[in-house]
Amino acid sequence: MRKIWMFVIVILLILLVIASVVKISGNSVVNSNGNSGTNLDKYSSNSIPAECRLPEGQDLQGWKEHLGHHENTKYCLEYYK
């Protein structure tokens, strides 16, 4: 009976370690622009003109508002749809 309990405890510990590793690797990472989340990577890629890219430390909504206030960058909003 003691061997069964030890086996159960070992299995639970292994599952706990696996769950911790999965949670750590599943966390969002900071991209090259300093923004967290992999969904923001597309807004800092080379497929977007440099003046349209999400700057480091800028939140997405604020950046979109900024782009919309300037005539020469309004076209950039097309990349954020």
C-alpha positions as a Markdown table, in Angstrom:
| # | Residue | x | y | z |
|---|---|---|---|---|
| 1 | Met | 0.0 | 0.0 | 0.0 |
| 2 | Arg | 2.9 | 2.4 | 0.8 |
| 3 | Lys | 4.3 | 1.8 | -2.7 |
| 4 | Ile | 1.1 | 2.8 | -4.3 |
| 5 | Trp | 1.0 | 6.1 | -2.3 |
| 6 | Met | 4.6 | 6.8 | -3.2 |
| 7 | Phe | 3.8 | 6.2 | -6.9 |
| 8 | Val | 0.8 | 8.5 | -6.7 |
| 9 | Ile | 2.9 | 11.2 | -5.1 |
| 10 | Val | 5.6 | 10.9 | -7.7 |
| 11 | Ile | 3.1 | 11.1 | -10.5 |
| 12 | Leu | 1.5 | 14.2 | -9.0 |
| 13 | Leu | 4.9 | 15.9 | -8.6 |
| 14 | Ile | 5.7 | 15.1 | -12.2 |
| 15 | Leu | 2.4 | 16.5 | -13.4 |
| 16 | Leu | 3.0 | 19.6 | -11.3 |
| 17 | Val | 6.4 | 20.2 | -12.9 |
| 18 | Ile | 5.0 | 19.6 | -16.4 |
| 19 | Ala | 2.1 | 22.0 | -15.7 |
| 20 | Ser | 4.5 | 24.7 | -14.4 |
| 21 | Val | 6.7 | 24.3 | -17.5 |
| 22 | Val | 3.8 | 24.6 | -19.9 |
| 23 | Lys | 2.5 | 27.7 | -18.0 |
| 24 | Ile | 5.9 | 29.4 | -18.1 |
| 25 | Ser | 6.4 | 28.7 | -21.8 |
| 26 | Gly | 2.8 | 29.8 | -22.6 |
| 27 | Asn | 3.3 | 33.2 | -21.1 |
| 28 | Ser | 3.5 | 36.1 | -23.5 |
| 29 | Val | 6.9 | 37.3 | -24.4 |
| 30 | Val | 8.2 | 40.9 | -25.0 |
| 31 | Asn | 8.7 | 41.4 | -28.7 |
| 32 | Ser | 11.4 | 43.6 | -30.3 |
| 33 | Asn | 9.3 | 46.7 | -29.7 |
| 34 | Gly | 8.9 | 46.0 | -26.0 |
| 35 | Asn | 5.3 | 45.1 | -26.3 |
| 36 | Ser | 4.1 | 41.9 | -24.7 |
| 37 | Gly | 2.1 | 39.4 | -26.6 |
| 38 | Thr | 2.7 | 37.6 | -29.8 |
| 39 | Asn | -0.3 | 39.2 | -31.5 |
| 40 | Leu | 1.5 | 42.5 | -31.5 |
| 41 | Asp | 4.5 | 41.1 | -33.4 |
| 42 | Lys | 2.7 | 41.6 | -36.7 |
| 43 | Tyr | 2.5 | 45.4 | -36.0 |
| 44 | Ser | 6.3 | 45.6 | -35.7 |
| 45 | Ser | 7.3 | 43.4 | -38.6 |
| 46 | Asn | 9.1 | 44.5 | -41.8 |
| 47 | Ser | 5.9 | 44.0 | -43.8 |
| 48 | Ile | 4.6 | 47.3 | -42.4 |
| 49 | Pro | 6.3 | 50.6 | -43.4 |
| 50 | Ala | 8.6 | 51.9 | -40.7 |
| 51 | Glu | 6.5 | 55.0 | -39.9 |
| 52 | Cys | 3.5 | 52.7 | -39.3 |
| 53 | Arg | 5.1 | 50.2 | -37.0 |
| 54 | Leu | 4.1 | 50.1 | -33.3 |
| 55 | Pro | 6.9 | 51.8 | -31.4 |
| 56 | Glu | 8.5 | 50.4 | -28.3 |
| 57 | Gly | 6.5 | 51.0 | -25.2 |
| 58 | Gln | 3.4 | 52.3 | -27.0 |
| 59 | Asp | 0.1 | 50.6 | -26.5 |
| 60 | Leu | -1.8 | 49.6 | -29.6 |
| 61 | Gln | -4.9 | 51.8 | -29.1 |
| 62 | Gly | -2.9 | 54.9 | -28.3 |
| 63 | Trp | -0.8 | 54.3 | -31.4 |
| 64 | Lys | -3.8 | 53.9 | -33.6 |
| 65 | Glu | -5.2 | 57.2 | -32.3 |
| 66 | His | -1.9 | 58.9 | -32.9 |
| 67 | Leu | -1.8 | 57.6 | -36.5 |
| 68 | Gly | -5.3 | 58.8 | -37.1 |
| 69 | His | -4.5 | 62.4 | -36.0 |
| 70 | His | -1.9 | 62.9 | -38.7 |
| 71 | Glu | -2.8 | 63.2 | -42.4 |
| 72 | Asn | 0.5 | 61.7 | -43.5 |
| 73 | Thr | 0.0 | 58.5 | -41.4 |
| 74 | Lys | -3.7 | 57.9 | -41.7 |
| 75 | Tyr | -3.0 | 55.3 | -44.4 |
| 76 | Cys | -1.2 | 53.3 | -41.7 |
| 77 | Leu | -4.5 | 52.4 | -40.0 |
| 78 | Glu | -5.1 | 50.0 | -42.9 |
| 79 | Tyr | -2.4 | 47.7 | -41.3 |
| 80 | Tyr | -4.3 | 47.6 | -38.0 |
| 81 | Lys | -7.6 | 46.3 | -39.2 |
